[in-house]
Amino acid sequence: MKATSWLAAIVLLLHALSAWASDGGSVLGTVTDPRGAVVPGATVTATETSSGVKQTLTTDSRGFYSFQSLSVGHYDVEVTAPGFSPLRKTGVVIDLNGKVVVDVSLAIGAQSETVTVSESVARVETVDTQMGEVITGTQMTSVPLNGRSYTDLLGLQPGVVPVTSLTSNTQQDVGVSALSPSGDLNPGTISINGQREFANAFIVNGSDAEEDVNSGTAIIPNLDSIAEFRILTSNFDAEHGEHSGGQIEVVTKSGTNEFHGDAFEFLRNTSLDARNYFSPTRGALDQNQFGGTFGGPIRRNKMFFFVDYQGTRLTQGVDTGQIPVPSMQDRAGDLSDIGSSLTGTVTGQYWANLLSQELGYPVSPGEPYYTPGCSSSSQCVLPNPRAGDRRATE
């Protein structure tokens, strides 16, 4: 393939990834003058502060504007119009699937005098009625999660059952067992507001990420690569359909004008673990989860990259929970397989009585006992009264 073809393929891939990662929120509002009259034709610019990416539009005849597709992040919204001083609102936060109303009242003045207003951090959803909680990346990485799966945090939302009733023996839909499509991670098949565990939608960066048969999520991004996720539990907007349960939407991080990243490793082992009461030894458990993220600019204010990696290495001993029982050989009286552990000295009247009952003849405390035909720990056979054997001497 020629270099130009490679370049075209890379550009198309980056464009597709940019479109794929466009899932975000919207900003809308009305521009007015000091008397409250609308200002048509005003220029409104929304700038993402970390990447410098800008979107610009003009108000309509009603002074209304609407940015319908802004990526998750922090924005500055600037409004300019002839005869008015420019006004900039900073600190506008766009959450996943959120709608932010930013109304602007311009003051009469020179174009060189920009008025800056900080947007309030606390805001109330006044545009739609959908119910849903946003969990940020900082919140996810601040809590201990065994396996580092965001699906373990779905139960933080009211109305969500934190566990599933499905097991590996459950037969659902076309008869396929309810197995997790993401290894041993929680696939998110839980009940939301009493709906079926198969009635939830999973969306990653605006694309359907639902596993077809068991309706769990087929994609669980690395926890450090997730910017935030949102669980919509009821009163969805018209854009959501097909599922009567919850709408779980995930958006991943992206590159910015500054190089940034992190590295991590989480370790579990048996150094401080106790032995299982029914196990002869302490089972092995060594789990390492390691990785990192890295992002930055390809072309400042235009094109960016972001990569992440997570590896898991697990060594885990299997505790069968089985309790040893006498073999058929032992039951027939041939204890040669454990003869070395059955020779010794009788201590105490209690054990002498107990051994007497087992052997069928009296044994006195302090009396040494051996198996017939041996002197200590060689392969031997204990006395078997049914075979006519009696107590053996050394």
DAZI-V234589 format. One record per helix or strand of 2 or more residues. SS is the DSSP state (helix for helix, strand for strand). FROM is the first residue (numbers start at 1). TO is the last residue. Records with the same first field share a line. If there is no record, write none. Layout:
SS=FROM-TO / FROM-TO
//
This chain:
helix=3-20 / 137-141 / 150-156 / 223-225 / 328-331 / 336-341 / 349-359 / 385-387
strand=24-32 / 43-48 / 54-58 / 64-71 / 73-80 / 87-94 / 99-101 / 104-105 / 115-118 / 131-136 / 171-172 / 176-177 / 201-204 / 207-208 / 226-234 / 247-252 / 260-268 / 285-299 / 303-316 / 344-345 / 368-369
//
